[in-house]
């Protein structure tokens, strides 16, 4: 893969109704970010998910345009 963008365009993040599809774990992370848990450590403590799982979910949410990782500040819901 020379560029990740064409590869990402192969994946659809929408369901059959054209709505953005998100998993229950993604929904949980979004809710916790809204509640003010804006770091991976805080999310790990609050959700009891592993750090690798949270990092994976955060990456997917960023790719879907639902959150931003404000380096040094924390996570922010768009």
N, CA, C and O of each residue as an XYZ file, in Angstrom:
312
protein
N       0.861     -1.179      0.000
C       0.000      0.000      0.000
C       0.898      1.229      0.000
O       1.690      1.438      0.919
N       0.762      2.032     -1.039
C       1.563      3.254     -1.102
C       0.861      4.415     -0.418
O       1.512      5.349      0.049
N      -0.452      4.362     -0.357
C      -1.218      5.404      0.321
C      -2.399      4.768      1.034
O      -3.049      3.872      0.496
N      -2.670      5.228      2.233
C      -3.758      4.647      3.013
C      -5.125      5.167      2.569
O      -6.130      4.487      2.780
N      -5.190      6.346      1.962
C      -6.475      6.945      1.593
C      -7.272      6.057      0.628
O      -8.443      5.793      0.901
N      -6.698      5.587     -0.481
C      -7.493      4.715     -1.355
C      -7.979      3.451     -0.641
O      -9.090      2.981     -0.884
N      -7.151      2.914      0.227
C      -7.547      1.712      0.966
C      -8.716      2.022      1.894
O      -9.647      1.223      1.996
N      -8.684      3.163      2.568
C      -9.768      3.544      3.472
C     -11.068      3.773      2.713
O     -12.149      3.510      3.239
N     -10.970      4.258      1.491
C     -12.169      4.531      0.710
C     -12.899      3.252      0.319
O     -14.060      3.303     -0.086
N     -12.231      2.105      0.435
C     -12.870      0.831      0.152
C     -13.882      0.461      1.231
O     -14.799     -0.321      0.978
N     -13.724      1.012      2.424
C     -14.587      0.668      3.545
C     -15.699      1.691      3.675
O     -15.472      2.894      3.544
N     -16.895      1.206      3.932
C     -18.032      2.102      4.124
C     -18.372      2.147      5.599
O     -18.446      1.109      6.258
N     -18.578      3.342      6.117
C     -18.948      3.510      7.516
C     -20.436      3.810      7.653
O     -20.892      4.240      8.712
N     -21.196      3.581      6.577
C     -22.624      3.851      6.625
C     -23.402      2.548      6.522
O     -22.966      1.597      5.874
N     -24.565      2.520      7.175
C     -25.427      1.358      7.059
C     -26.302      1.513      5.817
O     -26.120      2.458      5.049
N     -27.238      0.606      5.614
C     -28.060      0.623      4.402
C     -28.956      1.856      4.309
O     -29.417      2.193      3.218
N     -29.213      2.533      5.420
C     -30.042      3.739      5.424
C     -29.207      5.002      5.204
O     -29.748      6.108      5.230
N     -27.915      4.854      4.990
C     -27.044      6.007      4.795
C     -26.621      6.672      6.092
O     -26.015      7.743      6.075
N     -26.939      6.039      7.221
C     -26.553      6.572      8.526
C     -25.176      6.047      8.896
O     -24.782      4.959      8.476
N     -24.454      6.821      9.679
C     -23.139      6.397     10.133
C     -23.298      5.209     11.075
O     -24.007      5.301     12.077
N     -22.648      4.109     10.762
C     -22.742      2.899     11.578
C     -21.675      2.939     12.663
O     -20.490      3.099     12.370
N     -22.100      2.793     13.930
C     -21.126      2.717     15.014
C     -21.489      1.556     15.928
O     -22.661      1.227     16.108
N     -20.468      0.949     16.495
C     -20.657     -0.200     17.380
C     -21.054      0.265     18.776
O     -20.983      1.451     19.096
N     -21.469     -0.685     19.591
C     -21.818     -0.372     20.980
C     -20.600      0.164     21.738
O     -20.728      1.083     22.548
N     -19.414     -0.412     21.476
C     -18.202      0.062     22.151
C     -17.845      1.473     21.700
O     -17.409      2.290     22.512
N     -18.026      1.769     20.412
C     -17.779      3.129     19.920
C     -18.751      4.105     20.570
O     -18.366      5.208     20.959
N     -20.010      3.695     20.686
C     -21.026      4.529     21.332
C     -20.646      4.794     22.786
O     -20.784      5.916     23.272
N     -20.165      3.755     23.484
C     -19.736      3.897     24.876
C     -18.607      4.921     24.995
O     -18.649      5.798     25.858
N     -17.606      4.810     24.134
C     -16.474      5.744     24.174
C     -16.949      7.169     23.888
O     -16.515      8.105     24.559
N     -17.828      7.349     22.908
C     -18.369      8.681     22.611
C     -19.096      9.262     23.818
O     -18.936     10.440     24.137
N     -19.895      8.436     24.490
C     -20.622      8.897     25.680
C     -19.654      9.327     26.780
O     -19.859     10.354     27.426
N     -18.601      8.539     26.990
C     -17.633      8.860     28.041
C     -16.866     10.137     27.710
O     -16.563     10.922     28.608
N     -16.549     10.354     26.438
C     -15.875     11.594     26.041
C     -16.800     12.782     26.311
O     -16.352     13.821     26.797
N     -18.095     12.629     25.996
C     -19.062     13.699     26.279
C     -19.143     13.994     27.774
O     -19.361     15.137     28.175
N     -18.965     12.956     28.602
C     -19.019     13.119     30.056
C     -17.741     13.738     30.619
O     -17.677     14.055     31.807
N     -16.722     13.912     29.768
C     -15.498     14.565     30.215
C     -14.295     13.656     30.372
O     -13.219     14.115     30.756
N     -14.458     12.373     30.080
C     -13.324     11.448     30.146
C     -12.596     11.545     28.806
O     -12.930     10.839     27.854
N     -11.587     12.438     28.744
C     -10.991     12.783     27.457
C      -9.571     12.273     27.244
O      -8.875     12.738     26.342
N      -9.141     11.333     28.056
C      -7.825     10.724     27.826
C      -7.994      9.210     27.766
O      -8.954      8.659     28.305
N      -7.059      8.553     27.109
C      -7.114      7.097     27.006
C      -7.070      6.467     28.394
O      -7.780      5.496     28.655
N      -6.246      7.011     29.284
C      -6.170      6.471     30.649
C      -7.507      6.590     31.368
O      -7.951      5.644     32.018
N      -8.150      7.749     31.255
C      -9.449      7.953     31.905
C     -10.499      7.022     31.307
O     -11.321      6.461     32.031
N     -10.472      6.860     29.991
C     -11.418      5.953     29.340
C     -11.184      4.513     29.773
O     -12.132      3.748     29.949
N      -9.923      4.149     29.941
C      -9.588      2.798     30.378
C     -10.131      2.544     31.780
O     -10.710      1.489     32.040
N      -9.948      3.500     32.681
C     -10.453      3.361     34.051
C     -11.975      3.314     34.076
O     -12.564      2.528     34.819
N     -12.599      4.142     33.277
C     -14.060      4.277     33.298
C     -14.774      3.107     32.618
O     -15.844      2.691     33.064
N     -14.191      2.578     31.544
C     -14.871      1.543     30.758
C     -14.368      0.135     31.040
O     -15.044     -0.841     30.714
N     -13.192      0.020     31.639
C     -12.541     -1.268     31.895
C     -12.161     -2.003     30.603
O     -11.918     -3.210     30.622
N     -12.109     -1.268     29.477
C     -11.604     -1.839     28.233
C     -10.084     -1.751     28.247
O      -9.513     -0.910     28.942
N      -9.430     -2.615     27.483
C      -7.967     -2.588     27.422
C      -7.497     -1.358     26.654
O      -8.240     -0.779     25.861
N      -6.259     -0.977     26.904
C      -5.696      0.191     26.217
C      -5.641     -0.038     24.709
O      -5.862      0.894     23.935
N      -5.349     -1.262     24.283
C      -5.298     -1.537     22.845
C      -6.687     -1.432     22.219
O      -6.824     -0.946     21.097
N      -7.713     -1.881     22.933
C      -9.085     -1.785     22.429
C      -9.509     -0.321     22.330
O     -10.100      0.090     21.331
N      -9.207      0.464     23.363
C      -9.565      1.886     23.349
C      -8.834      2.608     22.222
O      -9.438      3.408     21.509
N      -7.550      2.337     22.055
C      -6.795      2.970     20.967
C      -7.395      2.619     19.609
O      -7.475      3.470     18.723
N      -7.810      1.379     19.449
C      -8.435      0.939     18.205
C      -9.744      1.682     17.957
O      -9.996      2.155     16.849
N     -10.574      1.782     18.993
C     -11.860      2.473     18.876
C     -11.646      3.956     18.597
O     -12.325      4.534     17.748
N     -10.711      4.570     19.303
C     -10.422      5.996     19.098
C      -9.979      6.242     17.654
O     -10.401      7.218     17.033
N      -9.145      5.372     17.126
C      -8.690      5.508     15.739
C      -9.866      5.423     14.774
O      -9.967      6.228     13.847
N     -10.755      4.454     14.983
C     -11.929      4.320     14.121
C     -12.833      5.549     14.213
O     -13.339      6.026     13.198
N     -13.033      6.056     15.420
C     -13.878      7.242     15.596
C     -13.265      8.468     14.925
O     -13.981      9.310     14.383
N     -11.930      8.563     14.963
C     -11.246      9.659     14.260
C     -11.437      9.520     12.751
O     -11.702     10.507     12.064
N     -11.303      8.302     12.237
C     -11.463      8.057     10.804
C     -12.885      8.370     10.347
O     -13.093      8.805      9.215
N     -13.857      8.151     11.223
C     -15.255      8.439     10.903
C     -15.581      9.921     11.080
O     -16.682     10.362     10.751
N     -14.621     10.686     11.599
C     -14.814     12.117     11.781
C     -15.654     12.483     12.992
O     -16.182     13.593     13.069
N     -15.784     11.556     13.944
C     -16.624     11.795     15.118
C     -15.878     12.420     16.285
O     -16.489     13.073     17.131
N     -14.567     12.228     16.341
C     -13.763     12.819     17.409
C     -12.455     13.341     16.830
O     -12.066     13.009     15.710
N     -11.793     14.166     17.631
C     -10.449     14.647     17.310
C      -9.557     14.344     18.497
O      -9.978     14.450     19.649
N      -8.329     13.968     18.208
C      -7.330     13.799     19.260
C      -6.507     15.077     19.287
O      -5.658     15.300     18.424
N      -6.764     15.906     20.274
C      -6.039     17.168     20.421
C      -4.793     16.889     21.247
O      -4.818     16.982     22.475
N      -3.718     16.551     20.576
C      -2.483     16.125     21.217
C      -2.111     17.043     22.370
O      -1.996     18.258     22.209
N      -1.925     16.438     23.530
C      -1.553     17.185     24.721
C      -2.739     17.758     25.477
O      -2.607     18.161     26.633
N      -3.895     17.796     24.829
C      -5.091     18.352     25.468
C      -6.095     17.257     25.800
O      -6.663     17.244     26.891
N      -6.311     16.355     24.879
C      -7.256     15.266     25.100
C      -8.112     15.018     23.875
O      -7.866     15.567     22.801
N      -9.116     14.184     24.054
C     -10.025     13.834     22.978
C     -11.222     14.766     23.002
O     -11.689     15.170     24.067
N     -11.717     15.104     21.808
C     -12.852     16.017     21.698
C     -13.838     15.452     20.698
O     -13.456     15.037     19.604
N     -15.113     15.435     21.077
C     -16.151     14.993     20.158
C     -16.433     16.107     19.167
O     -16.524     17.274     19.549
N     -16.571     15.753     17.891
C     -16.896     16.741     16.841
C     -18.373     17.043     16.841
O     -18.839     17.847     16.034
